[in-house]
Amino acid sequence: PGEMERYASALLTDAEQLAAQGDMISHGDQLAYLMETVANGHTFMSPEQSYAVTEQALSTLTLEEVNRAAAELCSHITGLNDGELTSTGKVVAVACAPKSSDNDAAFVDDDMLCQAIREACAIEVEPVEDVIVPHTLVTPAELEEAMKANPPSWESGQFSDGTPNTPADRITRPFTLRRLSNGIRVGINQNPAESQRGHLRLVAPGGRDAERRLGFKSGSLAVGARAMQEGGSFGSFSREQVELFAVDHLIMVEINCNEESLVMDFVFPTTNVGNSGYGENMKLGITGTESVLQIVREILVDFNWEEDALGRSKSSYRTAHESLGKSLEGKSTEMIMDAVTSGDDRFLSIDVDTVNAVTLEDAKNAVMSQLRPKDLEISVSGDFVVNEVLEQILQYLGTVPADANAEFEVKDATMEFDSVPKLAPGKHLDLELEDSDPRAVAYVAGAAPNQWGFLADGTSVAQRVSEADKRASDYDKQRRAHPLFGNAALSLISEIANRRLFSTVRERKQLTYDANFSLTGFERMKGGWFLVTVTASKEK
């Protein structure tokens, strides 16, 4: 299908999802939509009516009508070229630039801006060649071959904390937890709260902690994760083809690297997408769930690393680090983390020199070393039939070879996560930074447990409480022995501290714009920090 037909299909699928969620739209969103409709003189319609009208409009729309509308929308740009029809009304251009021209290449005045715009509008533009978007990333023949080469099977879920194994052949509620024969752990849950939508998360434990633990160059995993996000070329498919495949199938992808894991998030429709035609003549494409599983499979077995994607990744990190130094909150938070971690780069922003030092080979080796099937966890939740999705997971991910990416594995490396650095002696830090909005930010930071209640020295919240309470009953001991005791206790502390800070410092004494209490909440590293943040005027 052509470009217009593909985007029309995506627009129709989006309208169909909105119609399916029509009875779950909040009162606030409904009111905002009604007010906007009245203000613009439009016709207020229910999501179901909107879907029906959208389908009717798209089925009669022609390419010529779309091109005419596009020409009208762009007339304020094309009209600046000699010989072209100009748009009615004024054209406004806004540029943000330094005030002074003294030794600043970024300085722009009115004449320079107008000249640059005119020169740009006079450049001849060649039509972009239409990209052939694949209907599927993995053909039935390729999938059948993979099933023969690596026959997949389900195994029971196994746990190290004493939890009984979960069955490999039965759906359990509220979650079905299993393990594929290649080692990938799978958790799946049916959740109809958001009609026709699903969310898949792939977690590879490691993160920036693995950079040090496995001997990779500092920043290589973080920069590599962003390069993977910026790239997206699989096998014989170009980055443009894969990007349009994701766009056509309404898939949102986000790949991040934090202190202790590499995380890939996919949000997708669970219905058939990439359809062509309308009404009775509609030809259905594959489901969004199947599309996502194809992308995950290709990332694991056939990802192409590109130099230009690494360049975009580096540029993003350089910009983020430079912006951090110009933000009062960002710069002061960085100073706090530098002090409490004694300069441990796992917990700090990646500076420009570190970013520049990462090569494509560094990034590739670091990221792919984390994508070993035996180390991966996949969680899927959405409005779908669990048995159908489990079958698709078995086919697409169960056939990933157990030794995939084995060539990147670091031999004889420890898999145990480090604890957070021992807290240095308390100190007072001052920072003054010019800002267009004069204000003050104060922080109090210190040691805290991780999300599950373990402190940096290996002890737990439950142990500390039990040692302090010599009169604990058997019931108290049993309650504190629960794996989630520390998590529940920390959640209560966070809620109570936030409410008291807000009510006392802001509401009662009116000393601050905002006051909050937060915990780092690491899952795998033992220990963490608490952070109290108060924002106020300089006078207070």
Salt bridges, closest charged atoms under 4 A:
GLU144 OE2 - LYS148 NZ 3.68
ASP209 OD2 - ARG213 NE 2.89
ASP209 OD1 - ARG346 NH1 2.55
GLU211 OE1 - ARG208 NE 3.19
GLU230 OE1 - ARG312 NE 3.29
GLU240 OE2 - ARG239 NH2 3.56
GLU243 OE2 - ARG239 NH1 3.03
ASP248 OD2 - ARG6 NH1 2.97
ASP265 OD1 - HIS199 NE2 3.05
ASP265 OD1 - ARG201 NE 2.67
ASP308 OD2 - ARG312 NH1 3.41
GLU329 OE1 - ARG439 NH2 2.80
ASP344 OD1 - ARG212 NH2 2.97
ASP344 OD2 - ARG346 NH2 2.62
ASP345 OD1 - ARG212 NH2 3.49
ASP362 OD2 - LYS217 NZ 2.82
ASP375 OD1 - LYS374 NZ 3.57
GLU377 OE2 - ARG524 NH2 3.51
GLU409 OE1 - ARG372 NE 3.28
GLU409 OE2 - LYS374 NZ 3.37
ASP418 OD2 - ARG346 NH1 3.74
ASP430 OD1 - HIS428 NE2 3.20
ASP435 OD1 - ARG439 NH1 2.93
ASP437 OD2 - ARG439 NH1 3.93
ASP457 OD2 - ARG464 NH2 3.08
ASP469 OD2 - ARG480 NH2 2.94
ASP476 OD1 - ARG479 NH2 2.82
GLU495 OE2 - ARG499 NE 2.76
GLU507 OE2 - ARG506 NE 3.80
